[in-house]
Amino acid sequence: MADYEKEEASNLQIEFEWMLREEVHTVLQQIHNILTECEHRFPVSLYGNDNLRKPDKFILTLPSEQLKCVVTLTGDSITHADISFRVHRQQNTVCRTSILSESPWKLQQVQDAANHLQQAMAHIDNVDKNYMFRTSDEVLHVLSNILGCLQRGRTSLIVPRKRAIDDLMKSRNMKSLSPNLAEDLAISFYIQSHKLIFAVYQLSNNHGTMKFDSCQAECAVPWLNEVLVLFTVALQLCQQLKDKIYVFAQYKDFTVGSRPTSPTTNAS
């Protein structure tokens, strides 16, 4: 190996050791700080602490009184709602129902995202601040665990789970409605990105073929936008560090202490 190649390899090794000793812990702490901020934005109880915010009220409407819903969102539940919508098969018929505080409508996506956030923070907490990483594989393992949690948490809020119309009609949340809807009607509340969506589904029998019509209204939820921004920033930081470490992972002989010592020079 030429001298310049040896010097380049030695410099890379020095940089690698510095990353394992200093940068990994620094970035993990930065990610933890961001996730702590994210945790404070969630209106649900984490780690058993009372972190509930005051209720937020939102109005979701479509023109011509096709749909109107006034909801109170408390934590991960809709604790009150006044709902009215026109029935397609009878345009002059307006269906009305409510959600009452004693039987709230649960938004599971919010709790799922909070759980994934907790898990990501736990992976960081499990790394002792004085621990000395020795290989790139060690770091990549930790970062992959954190990234997985963050991606699942963010996806929980951005991509609502698709549900069949039958599942919606039989869902536990439908029992929150007072009075109950007719058997060919269903409603749904779900999160999509920074918005709360309210949807109405109406089944009909068209010459022996079942089909359903749907309409929906939405409103922006400010704390959801803040949570998604913080999830995204943490993900980017984690991915950037993973990409850096991955460069060194290609040098399989790189471990802490593997750098050859410089030969001693005899005194003249």
DOMAR-230657 format. One record per residue (C-alpha): residue number from 1; residue in three letters; x, y, z. Coordinates in pm, whole numbers, plus 32768, in hexadecimal, padded with zeros to 4 digits. Layout:
BEGIN
+-----+------+------+------+------+
|  nr | rest |    u |    v |    w |
+-----+------+------+------+------+
| NUM |  ALA |    X |    Y |    Z |
...
+-----+------+------+------+------+
//
This chain:
BEGIN
+-----+------+------+------+------+
|  nr | rest |    u |    v |    w |
+-----+------+------+------+------+
|   1 |  MET | 8000 | 8000 | 8000 |
|   2 |  ALA | 808A | 8154 | 7F9B |
|   3 |  ASP | 80DA | 8250 | 80AD |
|   4 |  TYR | 7FBD | 8338 | 8042 |
|   5 |  GLU | 7EC7 | 8214 | 8053 |
|   6 |  LYS | 7F43 | 81BE | 81B0 |
|   7 |  GLU | 7F19 | 832A | 8217 |
|   8 |  GLU | 7DBB | 833A | 8184 |
|   9 |  ALA | 7D58 | 81F8 | 8236 |
|  10 |  SER | 7DE9 | 827B | 837C |
|  11 |  ASN | 7D2A | 83C5 | 8359 |
|  12 |  LEU | 7BE8 | 8309 | 8313 |
|  13 |  GLN | 7C23 | 8232 | 8445 |
|  14 |  ILE | 7C5A | 8369 | 851C |
|  15 |  GLU | 7B17 | 8401 | 8497 |
|  16 |  PHE | 7A60 | 82BB | 84D3 |
|  17 |  GLU | 7AD4 | 82A7 | 863E |
|  18 |  TRP | 7A72 | 8412 | 8676 |
|  19 |  MET | 7915 | 83CD | 85ED |
|  20 |  LEU | 78E7 | 82A2 | 86D2 |
|  21 |  ARG | 7970 | 835A | 87FF |
|  22 |  GLU | 78D1 | 84B2 | 87CE |
|  23 |  GLU | 77E0 | 84E5 | 86AE |
|  24 |  VAL | 76FE | 83B6 | 86E4 |
|  25 |  HIS | 76B1 | 841A | 884B |
|  26 |  THR | 7686 | 8589 | 87EA |
|  27 |  VAL | 758C | 8537 | 86D6 |
|  28 |  LEU | 74D1 | 843D | 87B0 |
|  29 |  GLN | 74A8 | 8550 | 88B5 |
|  30 |  GLN | 742D | 8643 | 87A9 |
|  31 |  ILE | 732E | 8544 | 8732 |
|  32 |  HIS | 72C1 | 8506 | 8899 |
|  33 |  ASN | 728F | 867D | 88D1 |
|  34 |  ILE | 71B9 | 8694 | 8795 |
|  35 |  LEU | 70E9 | 8568 | 8800 |
|  36 |  THR | 70B9 | 8603 | 8959 |
|  37 |  GLU | 702C | 8737 | 88AB |
|  38 |  CYS | 6F51 | 8651 | 87DA |
|  39 |  GLU | 6EDA | 859E | 8914 |
|  40 |  HIS | 6E6D | 86E9 | 89AC |
|  41 |  ARG | 6D97 | 8732 | 8878 |
|  42 |  PHE | 6CD1 | 85EF | 889F |
|  43 |  PRO | 6B8A | 8629 | 8959 |
|  44 |  VAL | 6B90 | 84CA | 89ED |
|  45 |  SER | 6C27 | 8442 | 8B2A |
|  46 |  LEU | 6D87 | 83B9 | 8AF8 |
|  47 |  TYR | 6E57 | 8305 | 8C00 |
|  48 |  GLY | 6D2C | 831C | 8CEB |
|  49 |  ASN | 6D47 | 8498 | 8CFE |
|  50 |  ASP | 6C14 | 8574 | 8CE9 |
|  51 |  ASN | 6C61 | 861B | 8B9F |
|  52 |  LEU | 6AFA | 8658 | 8B30 |
|  53 |  ARG | 6AB1 | 879F | 8A84 |
|  54 |  LYS | 6974 | 8864 | 8A9B |
|  55 |  PRO | 6869 | 87F2 | 89A1 |
|  56 |  ASP | 6875 | 8882 | 883F |
|  57 |  LYS | 6737 | 88C7 | 877D |
|  58 |  PHE | 6724 | 88A7 | 8601 |
|  59 |  ILE | 6614 | 88D6 | 84FC |
|  60 |  LEU | 6612 | 87F6 | 83C8 |
|  61 |  THR | 6517 | 884F | 82BB |
|  62 |  LEU | 64B7 | 881E | 814F |
|  63 |  PRO | 63E1 | 891B | 808C |
|  64 |  SER | 6264 | 8908 | 8071 |
|  65 |  GLU | 624B | 8862 | 81C5 |
|  66 |  GLN | 62BA | 871B | 8128 |
|  67 |  LEU | 638C | 86DC | 825D |
|  68 |  LYS | 63D4 | 8797 | 839E |
|  69 |  CYS | 6491 | 8721 | 84CD |
|  70 |  VAL | 64FF | 87E4 | 8601 |
|  71 |  VAL | 65FB | 8717 | 86C6 |
|  72 |  THR | 66B6 | 873A | 880C |
|  73 |  LEU | 680A | 8690 | 87FE |
|  74 |  THR | 68A4 | 8639 | 894E |
|  75 |  GLY | 69EB | 857B | 8941 |
|  76 |  ASP | 69C3 | 844D | 885F |
|  77 |  SER | 6845 | 844D | 8873 |
|  78 |  ILE | 671B | 850A | 87EC |
|  79 |  THR | 6664 | 8550 | 8930 |
|  80 |  HIS | 653C | 8604 | 8896 |
|  81 |  ALA | 64AB | 8633 | 873B |
|  82 |  ASP | 636B | 86B6 | 86A0 |
|  83 |  ILE | 6341 | 8612 | 854A |
|  84 |  SER | 6248 | 864D | 8432 |
|  85 |  PHE | 624D | 85E2 | 82C5 |
|  86 |  ARG | 6160 | 85B4 | 81A1 |
|  87 |  VAL | 6103 | 8451 | 8141 |
|  88 |  HIS | 6148 | 841C | 7FCD |
|  89 |  ARG | 601C | 833F | 7F89 |
|  90 |  GLN | 5F34 | 8440 | 8029 |
|  91 |  GLN | 5FC4 | 8599 | 7FE9 |
|  92 |  ASN | 5EC6 | 863F | 80CA |
|  93 |  THR | 5F21 | 855F | 81ED |
|  94 |  VAL | 6027 | 85DF | 82E1 |
|  95 |  CYS | 60C1 | 84E0 | 83CC |
|  96 |  ARG | 6130 | 855D | 8520 |
|  97 |  THR | 61FD | 84B1 | 862B |
|  98 |  SER | 62F5 | 8506 | 8740 |
|  99 |  ILE | 6426 | 848E | 87FC |
| 100 |  LEU | 6410 | 84C6 | 8972 |
| 101 |  SER | 6528 | 84E6 | 8A6F |
| 102 |  GLU | 64CC | 83A5 | 8B26 |
| 103 |  SER | 650A | 82DC | 89E6 |
| 104 |  PRO | 6626 | 8388 | 8925 |
| 105 |  TRP | 669E | 832C | 87C6 |
| 106 |  LYS | 6805 | 82AD | 87DC |
| 107 |  LEU | 6908 | 831F | 86D9 |
| 108 |  GLN | 69F4 | 81F6 | 86F0 |
| 109 |  GLN | 6AEC | 8295 | 85FB |
| 110 |  VAL | 6B4B | 839C | 86FE |
| 111 |  GLN | 6B91 | 8299 | 880C |
| 112 |  ASP | 6C51 | 81BE | 8714 |
| 113 |  ALA | 6D30 | 82E2 | 86AF |
| 114 |  ALA | 6D6D | 8339 | 881D |
| 115 |  ASN | 6DCC | 81CF | 8868 |
| 116 |  HIS | 6ECA | 81C7 | 874A |
| 117 |  LEU | 6F59 | 8313 | 87C4 |
| 118 |  GLN | 6F85 | 8281 | 8920 |
| 119 |  GLN | 7039 | 8151 | 8890 |
| 120 |  ALA | 7128 | 822C | 87C6 |
| 121 |  MET | 7181 | 82F2 | 88FF |
| 122 |  ALA | 71B2 | 81AE | 89C2 |
| 123 |  HIS | 72AF | 8131 | 88C0 |
| 124 |  ILE | 7379 | 8271 | 88F7 |
| 125 |  ASP | 7355 | 8261 | 8A73 |
| 126 |  ASN | 73DD | 80FD | 8A69 |
| 127 |  VAL | 752B | 817E | 89E3 |
| 128 |  ASP | 7609 | 81E3 | 8B05 |
| 129 |  LYS | 7699 | 833E | 8AC6 |
| 130 |  ASN | 77F3 | 82BD | 8B22 |
| 131 |  TYR | 77DD | 8185 | 8A4C |
| 132 |  MET | 78F3 | 8167 | 894B |
| 133 |  PHE | 7877 | 80DC | 8801 |
| 134 |  ARG | 797F | 8001 | 8762 |
| 135 |  THR | 78ED | 7FA4 | 860E |
| 136 |  SER | 780D | 803E | 8507 |
| 137 |  ASP | 7720 | 7F13 | 8524 |
| 138 |  GLU | 76D8 | 7F6E | 868F |
| 139 |  VAL | 7671 | 80CE | 862F |
| 140 |  LEU | 75AB | 8060 | 84FD |
| 141 |  HIS | 74E5 | 7F6E | 85D7 |
| 142 |  VAL | 7481 | 8086 | 86C8 |
| 143 |  LEU | 7431 | 817B | 85B0 |
| 144 |  SER | 7361 | 807A | 84F2 |
| 145 |  ASN | 728D | 803F | 862A |
| 146 |  ILE | 7255 | 81B4 | 865A |
| 147 |  LEU | 720B | 81EE | 84E9 |
| 148 |  GLY | 710F | 80D1 | 84E6 |
| 149 |  CYS | 704F | 8165 | 860C |
| 150 |  LEU | 7051 | 82C4 | 8578 |
| 151 |  GLN | 6FDE | 824D | 8423 |
| 152 |  ARG | 6EC2 | 8182 | 84BA |
| 153 |  GLY | 6E5B | 82A6 | 8597 |
| 154 |  ARG | 6E55 | 839C | 8477 |
| 155 |  THR | 6DA1 | 82A5 | 8393 |
| 156 |  SER | 6C98 | 826B | 84A0 |
| 157 |  LEU | 6C2D | 83D5 | 8475 |
| 158 |  ILE | 6C62 | 8400 | 82FF |
| 159 |  VAL | 6BCE | 82BD | 8275 |
| 160 |  PRO | 6A83 | 8255 | 8317 |
| 161 |  ARG | 6A3D | 80E3 | 8314 |
| 162 |  LYS | 6947 | 8081 | 8203 |
| 163 |  ARG | 6812 | 7FD5 | 828A |
| 164 |  ALA | 66FA | 7F1F | 81D7 |
| 165 |  ILE | 65A1 | 7FBE | 81EC |
| 166 |  ASP | 6522 | 7E8F | 82B2 |
| 167 |  ASP | 663A | 7EBD | 83B1 |
| 168 |  LEU | 65E3 | 802D | 83D6 |
| 169 |  MET | 6475 | 7FE0 | 8412 |
| 170 |  LYS | 64CD | 7EDB | 851B |
| 171 |  SER | 65E2 | 7FA2 | 85BF |
| 172 |  ARG | 65DE | 7FE7 | 8734 |
| 173 |  ASN | 65E2 | 815C | 86F3 |
| 174 |  MET | 6490 | 814C | 8641 |
| 175 |  LYS | 63FC | 80EE | 8792 |
| 176 |  SER | 6464 | 824A | 880C |
| 177 |  LEU | 634D | 82E7 | 873C |
| 178 |  SER | 620A | 8354 | 87DD |
| 179 |  PRO | 6119 | 8309 | 8740 |
| 180 |  ASN | 61A8 | 81E9 | 8673 |
| 181 |  LEU | 61AA | 820B | 84F8 |
| 182 |  ALA | 60DE | 8135 | 840B |
| 183 |  GLU | 6184 | 7FEF | 83A0 |
| 184 |  ASP | 61DD | 8079 | 8247 |
| 185 |  LEU | 6295 | 81AA | 82D3 |
| 186 |  ALA | 63ED | 81CD | 836E |
| 187 |  ILE | 64D4 | 82E7 | 83D2 |
| 188 |  SER | 6648 | 82F9 | 8412 |
| 189 |  PHE | 673E | 83E8 | 84B4 |
| 190 |  TYR | 68AD | 83C1 | 8464 |
| 191 |  ILE | 69F7 | 847D | 8450 |
| 192 |  GLN | 6AA2 | 84BE | 8303 |
| 193 |  SER | 6BE1 | 8587 | 8320 |
| 194 |  HIS | 6B8E | 86C6 | 83E2 |
| 195 |  LYS | 6A15 | 86AA | 83A9 |
| 196 |  LEU | 68EC | 8610 | 8458 |
| 197 |  ILE | 6805 | 8570 | 8358 |
| 198 |  PHE | 6693 | 852B | 838C |
| 199 |  ALA | 65F7 | 843E | 828B |
| 200 |  VAL | 6494 | 83BF | 8253 |
| 201 |  TYR | 6451 | 8279 | 8197 |
| 202 |  GLN | 62FC | 8215 | 810F |
| 203 |  LEU | 62B3 | 80BA | 8087 |
| 204 |  SER | 61AD | 808B | 7F78 |
| 205 |  ASN | 6120 | 7F68 | 7EB1 |
| 206 |  ASN | 6128 | 7FB9 | 7D3E |
| 207 |  HIS | 606B | 7EA4 | 7C83 |
| 208 |  GLY | 60FE | 7D99 | 7D63 |
| 209 |  THR | 625D | 7E2E | 7D6D |
| 210 |  MET | 62D1 | 7EC9 | 7EB3 |
| 211 |  LYS | 6392 | 800D | 7E92 |
| 212 |  PHE | 63E6 | 8126 | 7F7E |
| 213 |  ASP | 63FF | 829D | 7F61 |
| 214 |  SER | 64DF | 836C | 803E |
| 215 |  CYS | 6525 | 84D6 | 808E |
| 216 |  GLN | 661B | 8572 | 817D |
| 217 |  ALA | 6685 | 86B6 | 821E |
| 218 |  GLU | 67CE | 870F | 82C1 |
| 219 |  CYS | 6877 | 880D | 83A2 |
| 220 |  ALA | 69E0 | 8857 | 8400 |
| 221 |  VAL | 6A54 | 87F9 | 855F |
| 222 |  PRO | 6B7B | 88DB | 85BF |
| 223 |  TRP | 6C2A | 87EE | 86B3 |
| 224 |  LEU | 6C2A | 86D8 | 85AD |
| 225 |  ASN | 6CF2 | 87B2 | 84C0 |
| 226 |  GLU | 6DF2 | 87FB | 85D3 |
| 227 |  VAL | 6E11 | 8689 | 8629 |
| 228 |  LEU | 6E48 | 8627 | 84BC |
| 229 |  VAL | 6F54 | 8733 | 848C |
| 230 |  LEU | 7012 | 86B6 | 85BF |
| 231 |  PHE | 6FF0 | 8549 | 8552 |
| 232 |  THR | 707E | 85AC | 83FD |
| 233 |  VAL | 71A5 | 8672 | 848A |
| 234 |  ALA | 7200 | 8551 | 8574 |
| 235 |  LEU | 71E7 | 845B | 8452 |
| 236 |  GLN | 72CD | 8530 | 8379 |
| 237 |  LEU | 73D4 | 8550 | 848C |
| 238 |  CYS | 73CA | 83DB | 84CC |
| 239 |  GLN | 73E3 | 8385 | 835B |
| 240 |  GLN | 7505 | 8477 | 8322 |
| 241 |  LEU | 75CC | 83D7 | 843B |
| 242 |  LYS | 7577 | 827C | 83BB |
| 243 |  ASP | 75F2 | 82DC | 825F |
| 244 |  LYS | 773B | 835D | 82EF |
| 245 |  ILE | 7772 | 8225 | 83BF |
| 246 |  TYR | 7718 | 8148 | 8298 |
| 247 |  VAL | 7841 | 81D6 | 81D6 |
| 248 |  PHE | 792A | 8154 | 82E5 |
| 249 |  ALA | 786B | 800A | 82FB |
| 250 |  GLN | 78FF | 7FB2 | 81A8 |
| 251 |  TYR | 7A57 | 7FA6 | 824C |
| 252 |  LYS | 7A23 | 7E60 | 8306 |
| 253 |  ASP | 7B70 | 7E79 | 83BC |
| 254 |  PHE | 7B15 | 7FC9 | 8456 |
| 255 |  THR | 7AE3 | 7FA5 | 85CB |
| 256 |  VAL | 7B52 | 807B | 86EB |
| 257 |  GLY | 7CBF | 803A | 8731 |
| 258 |  SER | 7D08 | 7F9E | 85DD |
| 259 |  ARG | 7DD8 | 80C4 | 8563 |
| 260 |  PRO | 7F45 | 8061 | 8548 |
| 261 |  THR | 8031 | 8128 | 8624 |
| 262 |  SER | 812D | 8204 | 8575 |
| 263 |  PRO | 828E | 8174 | 856D |
| 264 |  THR | 8378 | 8219 | 8664 |
| 265 |  THR | 8498 | 82E6 | 85DD |
| 266 |  ASN | 85F2 | 82AD | 866F |
| 267 |  ALA | 8696 | 83E1 | 8706 |
| 268 |  SER | 87C6 | 845A | 864E |
+-----+------+------+------+------+
//
